[in-house]
Structures are given as C-alpha cells and as structure tokens.
Amino acid sequence: MKLHNITAPIPNQKTAKRRGRGEGSGLGQESGRGRKGQKAGSGFSKKIGFEGGQMPLQRRAPKFGFKNPFRVAYQALNLSKINEAIENGKLTDSISLADLVDAGLVRKNTLVKILGFGELTKAVSIEAHKISLTAAEKIKATGGSFSELTK
C-alpha cells in the first residue's frame, strides 16, 4: 500500500454536487452560477489575456522598433576558426561550404559570411556566400583565393 493508493471508506467519500436537478437538490434554478451575467450561460470560456473589456496589456503596451521583412541573415565565420580547423586537420587548403558544415563550423542551409578576425597561416581557396574586405585582404596576402556562391 502506498500513500497515493489510499482512499477514504465509502461512508466518508463526498459525492459530487448534482447541479440543475430541481429545487429539492438545493442547486436548482441557476445551478450555482448566480443570476444572469456573462458567466451564467453555457459555453462561457474566458479568453487568455481577457481583462473584463478593459484594453488588454498586450494591446496597450507600446510597440517600437522595426523588423525588416527583407533582411538577409548570414552566419559569421572568422578566419581564426578556419585556421584552427586547418591546424586540427578538419579542413584542407581547398574549402567548400560542405567542408565547413562537415567540420562543424557552420550550420547547413545557412548563408555564410567570412569575417577577418584572426590570421591565416596557409594559402587556402574558400567558397562562401559573402566575405568582408579585411578577410579578403588576408586571404589574398597568404596567396589564397575566394569564390562567392549565389544564394
């Protein structure tokens, strides 16, 4: 026997109130719902955020900012991370987008932009969607190349 299995003996168990079964039951007429009003009828359900007709908080709070529906988001990848992956043997000197995904540097199905933080020690050819000016300069300085992918 466990605590959650214990039940009261039959004489001590309360029965549910049977509402709307005539005046003799003590819960006839309005069935414990009071007289008239919004909550008295069947089918009443209070909506989430409803404040009794007052302007709800989510509508009276100020809205600000601007969300550009045409924004193109790129996943940033620094040269330092690429260099680290080359040193660890995860990447070779010819790097495609699939290689970056396999190395775990970027997520698949995302647009990738190469940024210029860090240094490259090897000449590499990289494929990505975008590149910053400093990253392009650093890649060219090591004798590497960059090819831009279409979206």
Beta strands, then each sheet from edge to edge (+ up, - down):
strand 1: 74-78
strand 2: 94-95
strand 3: 111-115
strand 4: 125-128
strand 5: 130-131
strand 6: 145-148
sheet 1: 1+ 3+ 5+
sheet 2: 2+ 4+ 6+
end
